[in-house]
Amino acid sequence: MMKKTNYSYIGIAFIILVFGIYFIPRIIDRITNDDVSRKESRSDQKLEEKSKSDLAFIEINGEPKKVPAFSFTNQDGTIISNKDYEGKVYIVEFFFTTCPTICPRMNSNLVQIQNEFNDFENFGVASFTINPEYDSPQVLKEYAKKYGITNPNWHLLTGDQNAIYKLSNEGFNLYTAKEENALGGFEHSGNFALIDKKGFIRSRKDEFGNPIIYYKGIVSEEEKVDDDGSKEEISALKEDLKKLLNE
């Protein structure tokens, strides 16, 4: 004798079958998409890691060298400090407006860099005069017009001479000095320092793995090599500037 069919069991089995046909493919699809999302997330993370450049930190006594605090007046009569450069990648130079030798070449190179990086709002330049007695804000403003300095983050800075010399010689280790026998009455290195968004001095390494520390600012890309045999480093500076802007 055949047993009576339990219709409630048949109903449950039918519901399970429908659930399997309709919902399981969607669950699998969601899991697959989640896996893709996780893979994409991991890929993004790798991209972020790759954006960290290979530029060296300049170290003093085993500690990364950071720009010391400073506060000076720019060509517009505005007080500018190191905090105004936070979040920006910038180049530092020491110069004076009446310089008859290397300064015009340095600033022509910087203007060329300025024009090439015109679209980067977080790029700047800090130009400290080593002759603040003569280089007033008005003199600096005229100098900026003469050379075509238009970047709002390029500040030509003047102020207390002792503070500027201390910043140069101790803060950046970029030599500056009054020298009566030198053309123009002052001496300075003609090098540029490159600063990252967090205020650390950065540079590329030489063939032996040592930081080059500074970039020669006198020889242009077009010249390639000057009369003394010094090779241009402006192209290297621009390459490294891009790396820091992408960090």
N, C-alpha and C positions, 0 to 999 in steps of 0.2 A: 504494500500500500504506500503511495507517494506521500511524502510529508508536505504539509501545508506550507506554501511559500510565505516568508516573512517580508511583506511589502515595505516595511520601514527600513530594512537592511538594503533592499534594492534602491530605495530613494536616496539613502546615504551614499551608496556606491556611485549613483548617477551624479550626485553633487560633487564628489571627489574627482570623477572623471572630467566633468566640465571645468572644475578648478584647475586641473592639470593642463587641459588643453589651452585654456585662456590665459592663466596667470603665470605659469612656470616659465614660458618663453620670455615674458616681460621681466621676471625676476632675474633670469640669466642675463638679459640685455642690460639691466641696471648694474649688475655685478661687473659685467664687461666694461660698461662705461666708467664705473668707479675705478676699475683697474687702469683704464686709459687716463683718467684724471690723475690718479696717483703717479702714473708714469710721466704725465705732462708736468706735474708738480715737481717730480724729481729732476726732470729736464730743466725746468726753470731754475731750480736750485743750482744745477751745474752751471747754467749760464751766468748766474750771479757770481759763482765762485770764479769763473773764467774772467769776469770783469775786473777782478783784482789784478792790478798790474804787477810786473816784475821789477819795478823800480825800487831801489834801495832806500832805506832810511839812513840819514847821516847820524851816526852815533858818537856821543861824547861820554866817556867813562861807562860805556855799555848801555847808555840810555839814548833813545831817539831824540835828536835835537829839534826842539820846537822854537818857533819864532818868539822872542821875548816881547813882553808888552811894550807898546809904544803909542804915542799920541802927539801928532803934529798938525800944522795948518796946511791945507791944500791950496791950489791955485784959485779957488773960489772963496777963500777965506773961511772955509768950513773945517772944524776940528775932525780929523780922521784918526782912528786908532786901529790896532790889530783886529779888534772885534768887527770892524766894518768889512774885513776880508774873510770872516768865518763863512764856511760853505762855498768859498770861491777858490779856484786854482789861480795863482798869480806869480808873476815874475818880479823879482826885486833887483834894483840897480842903485848905485850911488854915482852921482854925476854933479856937474854945475853948469849953469847956462853960458858962462863965458869961456868954457873949455875950448881951446883952439885945436885940440888933437883928436882924442878918441871918442869923446861924448857925442859929437854929431853922427859918427858912424854907428855907435851903439843905439842911439835913438831912432835912426833911420831903420835899423834892423827891427827894433821893437814896433815901430809903426807898421812895417810890413807884416809882422806877426799879428798885430791888432787887426789889420784889414782882412787877413785870412781867417781870423777867428771872430769875425764880426757878429755871427749868429749865436754865439755862446754868451748868455747873460751872466754866467758864473765864472767868466774869465776876467782877470784884471792885471794891473801893473802898479807897483809902488816904487816911485822914483824919489829918492831922498837927495836933496842938494847938500853938498859938503861945503858950500859957501853961502850959508844962510844970511850973513850980513848984507850981501848984495841981492840974493835971490828972494825977494819979497813975493807975496802972493801975486801981485800985479805983474812982476817980471816973469814969474812962472806961467801966468796966464798968457802972456804974449809969446812965450816960448812954445806953449802948447799949440797956439794958433799957427805959428811958424812951421811947426813940424807935422801938423795935421793930426794932432791927438784929439780924438773924438769919443773914445770909449769912456762912459760915465764911471767905470771902475778903475780908470787910470788916474791916480792921484799923484801930483807932483808936490812933494812935502817939504816944508821948511819949519824951522823952529830953533830951539837952543842948540848951539853948535856942539857943546860938550856931550849932550844927549845923543846927537846924531852920530858923532864919532864913536861913542861907546857902543851904540847899536851896531855900527858898521864893523868895528874891530873886535868887539867881544860877542855881540849877538849873532853876527853872521860870519865873522872871521874873514870879512872882505876888507882888505887893506885900504885905508884912507888916511891922509895926513896933509898938513900944510907944509909946503916946501918952496921956499923962495926961489930956488934955482930951477925949479920945474916950470915948463911952459904953462902959463896960466896961474902959477903960484900954488898948485895943489897936485897931489898924487893920488891915484886910485887904481884899482886892479883892472877894471874893464870887464869884469865877469858878471854873469847873471846867476841869481839863485832861484830855484824853482820850489814853490810852496804848495802843498796839497790842501784839500778842503778843511782839514783839521788843524792846519797850521804847522805841519811838520816839513822840514827841509828834505827834499827827495832828489834823487838823481839816478841815472843809469850806471851800470858797472863797466869797468874796463875789461880787457881780455883776460886779466888775471882774477877777476871777480871782485875787485875793489871799487867802491863808489868813486865816480869822477868828481863828485861834490858840486862843482860849478860848471857853467857853460860859458865858453868864450863869446863875448858879445861884440867883438870888434869886426871880425871878418864876416862878410855877407855870403849868402848862398851862391850868388852870381860869381863872386871872386874865387870861391873854392879854397884858394891858398893865398896868404898875403906875402909881402916881400920878404918877411922873415921866415917863411916856410910853415907858418901856423895854419892848420886846416880849419875850415869853418865848422862851427857846431850849432848853427842856427837851425839846420834841418833836423838835427838830433833833438834839439830843444822843442821843436814843434811836434815831433813824433811823441815825445814824452809828455808834453802838455796834453795831447789828445788822450793818452793813457790815463792821466789823472782826472781829466774831465769825465771819463767813462767809469771811474771807480765808484 
